[in-house]
Amino acid sequence: MLVLTRRQDEEVVIGDHIIVKVVEVKGNTVRLGFEAPADVTIHRKEVYEEIARANRMAASVSPEDIEKLR
């Protein structure tokens, strides 16, 4: 893991097309701003994990389960 120190209004560049900016630091909370191409999805980790869980569940549906829905 790369660990960087940045101050408010400073940025980090990921690859050629993603910029992460420290928008605000207040107490133990940091607000980040992201600039990325429209085809790059950005999620909080807990949201990403929920999407992945839902996708795994959807992929595990059997043909019999689908037939029951008809």
N, C-alpha and C positions, 0 to 999 in steps of 0.2 A: 504494500500500500504506500502510495506517495502521500506525504503530509506536507502541506504548504501553509505558510502564514500570510494572510492578506488582511489589509485594513479596509475600512469602508471606502467604497467607490473604486477599489482595485479589482482587477479581473484576472481570470485564468482562461487560457485558450486550450481547447481539447481538439486535436486533429486540426483540420483547416477550416471548419465551419461551425464550431460550437464555442460560445463565449459564456462564461459564468462570472457574474459580477456580484460582489458583496454590496448589497443595497443599503442594509442597515444592521447595526449591532446594538442590541438593547439588552443589558443584563446577560443572561445565558441563552438568549435567542438571537439567531442570525437570519436575516432575510436575504435570499439569493435571487438574482434575476438570471434568466437563461435566454440566450439568443441561439437559435438552431434552425436548420432547414425544416420545412413543414413535414417532411417525411420522417423526421426523428421524433419518436415519442419520449416524453419525459413524465415520469410518475414519482410520487413519494414511494419509498420502499414498501410500506404497508399496503398501498393501493396496488402496486405491481404484484405483490405476493397474492393478493385476493384475485386479481385477474388471472394469474397463472393457475391458482387453485380451481377457479371456475372453468378454465379451459381444459384442465385435466379431467374434471368431472364430466364435462360435455363430451370429451373424447372417449370416455369409458362407457358410454351408453350402449347397450346391446341392441341388436336388431329387434329382439323381442320387446324391449322397452319402447322402441319407436312404434312398433305395431300396436301396442296397447293404447297409444295416443290417438289412433285413428278411430 
